[in-house]
């Protein structure tokens, strides 16, 4: 079903290029606040290939619907569009923001129009990785002078990702002459990684933790002695300006919702690997059944 919310501040051309899928409502018709006992509609915007946001969006949906809200999803493919939509009020929640370092450029621009409810997970970081059979490459510094070995490519993700900006700074900071950062999408990067590892070919990809691909593919993180990829950071709940005033009980609930490594890891594994696309609600319910005391009800 098509979403009834339009990103008003983004041009039609930009929006059509950024939407990767039609939004999905959690019910056949979203009710306005007060109709049939519904508390209103909450729209979450995220990039589905960044599965931290995908997983947490469906986790929030489960509890929000249980509390009487209608939930809509806006699936986008660029961080800049997510932050623009959030700052303009066209989406209500960004359910997994790398706002401390990776998305700092967007927070610097929009922080006065965004409410930050704190980090739900505190051990996220950006990485570059190579297949584990490349045991002679352990640090980003080891890549110097070996551009021909990799076809001159560091395989990246979406152009607007914070990881892309940090990776370009890493190429410059380590003076990796002869290398270019290729950008397209997270699925395209993973496809290249799969092809390379299946054939035991050399490749360097941009990754991050937490992310299910680190367990699925035989890869090792490269050491980053210069720290150009940044430090460990938290993943935050962000909301549009005025959301807490409109939904105080939801805002307060989000401020108290925290996940540790094991809790987050098992959630993402169920959503992405065990159940897969189209069965996210079932995966989340399974996780909640197995972790009954982790996520409180909205009061």
Long-range contacts (C-beta under 8 A, 24 or more apart in sequence): 1-25, 1-28, 3-43, 3-72, 3-73, 3-74, 4-30, 4-72, 5-43, 5-72, 5-74, 5-90, 5-91, 6-90, 7-74, 7-81, 7-84, 7-85, 7-88, 7-90, 7-91, 8-88, 8-90, 9-84, 9-85, 9-88, 9-90, 10-81, 10-84, 10-85, 10-88, 10-90, 14-81, 15-81, 18-76, 18-77, 18-78, 18-81, 19-74, 19-75, 19-76, 19-77, 20-47, 20-48, 20-49, 20-75, 20-76, 20-77, 21-48, 21-75, 22-75, 23-72, 23-73, 23-74, 23-75, 24-72, 24-73, 25-70, 25-71, 25-72, 26-61, 26-65, 26-70, 26-71, 26-72, 27-70, 30-70, 30-72, 31-70, 37-68, 38-68, 38-69, 38-70, 39-67, 39-68, 39-69, 39-247, 40-69, 40-70, 40-246, 40-247, 41-69, 41-70, 41-71, 41-72, 42-69, 42-70, 42-71, 42-72, 42-92, 42-93, 42-247, 42-250, 43-71, 43-72, 43-73, 43-74, 43-90, 43-91, 43-92, 43-93, 44-71, 44-72, 44-73, 44-74, 44-91, 44-92, 44-93, 44-94, 44-95, 45-73, 45-74, 45-75, 45-76, 45-82, 45-85, 45-86, 45-90, 45-91, 45-93, 45-94, 46-73, 46-74, 46-75, 46-76, 46-82, 46-94, 46-95, 46-96, 47-75, 47-76, 47-77, 47-78, 47-79, 47-82, 47-158, 47-186, 48-75, 49-77, 49-157, 49-185, 49-186, 49-187, 50-96, 50-186, 51-211, 51-212, 51-268, 51-271, 51-272, 52-96, 52-121, 52-124, 52-210, 52-211, 52-235, 52-264, 52-268, 53-94, 53-95, 53-96, 54-271, 54-272, 54-280, 55-96, 55-264, 55-267, 55-268, 55-271, 55-272, 55-280, 55-284, 56-95, 56-96, 56-120, 56-267, 57-95, 57-96, 58-271, 58-280, 58-281, 58-283, 58-284, 59-95, 59-267, 59-284, 59-287, 59-288, 59-295, 60-93, 60-95, 60-254, 61-281, 61-284, 62-281, 62-284, 62-285, 62-288, 63-253, 63-295, 63-297, 63-298, 64-250, 64-298, 66-297, 66-298, 67-249, 67-250, 67-297, 67-298, 69-250, 77-158, 77-185, 78-158, 78-159, 78-160, 79-103, 79-106, 79-158, 79-160, 79-161, 79-162, 80-106, 80-160, 81-160, 83-107, 83-109, 83-110, 83-114, 84-110, 86-110, 86-113, 86-114, 86-238, 86-239, 86-240, 87-113, 87-114, 87-240, 87-241, 88-113, 88-240, 89-240, 89-241, 89-242, 91-240, 92-239, 92-240, 92-243, 93-237, 93-238, 93-239, 93-240, 93-243, 93-254, 94-237, 94-238, 94-239, 95-237, 96-120, 96-235, 96-236, 96-237, 97-235, 97-236, 97-237, 97-238, 98-124, 98-162, 98-233, 98-235, 98-236, 99-236, 99-238, 100-233, 100-234, 100-236, 101-126, 101-162, 101-166, 101-230, 101-231, 101-233, 102-126, 102-161, 102-162, 102-163, 102-166, 102-208, 102-230, 102-233, 103-162, 104-162, 105-162, 105-165, 106-162, 112-241, 113-240, 113-241, 114-238, 114-239, 114-240, 114-241, 115-238, 115-239, 115-240, 115-241, 115-242, 115-243, 115-244, 115-251, 116-236, 116-237, 116-238, 117-236, 117-237, 117-238, 117-239, 117-251, 117-254, 117-255, 118-234, 118-236, 118-237, 118-255, 119-234, 119-235, 119-236, 119-258, 120-234, 120-235, 120-236, 120-237, 120-254, 120-257, 120-258, 120-259, 121-210, 121-234, 121-235, 121-258, 121-259, 121-260, 121-264, 122-232, 122-234, 122-235, 123-209, 123-210, 123-232, 123-261, 124-208, 124-209, 124-210, 124-232, 124-233, 124-234, 124-235, 125-208, 125-209, 125-229, 125-230, 125-231, 125-232, 125-233, 126-162, 126-163, 126-166, 126-167, 126-206, 126-207, 126-208, 126-229, 126-230, 127-206, 127-207, 127-208, 127-209, 127-221, 127-222, 127-224, 127-229, 128-154, 128-167, 128-170, 128-204, 128-205, 128-206, 128-207, 128-221, 128-222, 128-224, 128-229, 129-204, 129-205, 129-207, 129-214, 129-219, 129-220, 129-221, 129-222, 130-202, 130-203, 130-204, 130-205, 130-219, 130-220, 130-222, 131-196, 131-197, 131-200, 131-202, 131-203, 131-217, 131-218, 131-219, 131-220, 132-218, 132-219, 132-220, 133-200, 133-218, 134-202, 134-220, 137-222, 138-220, 138-222, 138-223, 139-222, 139-223, 139-224, 139-225, 140-170, 140-174, 140-176, 140-222, 140-223, 140-224, 140-225, 140-226, 140-228, 141-174, 141-223, 141-225, 142-222, 143-174, 143-176, 143-179, 143-204, 143-222, 144-174, 144-175, 144-176, 144-177, 147-176, 147-177, 147-178, 147-179, 148-178, 149-202, 150-179, 150-202, 150-203, 150-204, 152-178, 152-179, 152-180, 153-179, 153-180, 153-181, 153-182, 153-204, 154-179, 154-180, 154-181, 154-182, 154-204, 154-205, 154-206, 155-182, 155-189, 155-192, 155-193, 155-203, 155-204, 155-205, 155-206, 156-181, 156-182, 156-183, 156-184, 156-189, 156-205, 156-206, 157-183, 157-184, 157-185, 157-186, 157-189, 157-206, 158-183, 158-184, 158-185, 158-186, 159-183, 163-206, 163-208, 164-206, 166-228, 166-229, 166-230, 167-206, 167-229, 169-228, 170-224, 170-226, 170-228, 170-229, 173-226, 173-228, 174-226, 174-228, 181-206, 193-217, 193-219, 210-261, 210-264, 210-265, 210-268, 211-268, 212-268, 212-269, 212-272, 212-273, 215-269, 216-273, 249-298, 249-299, 250-298, 253-296, 253-298, 253-299, 256-296, 257-295, 257-296, 259-294, 263-291, 263-294, 266-290, 266-291
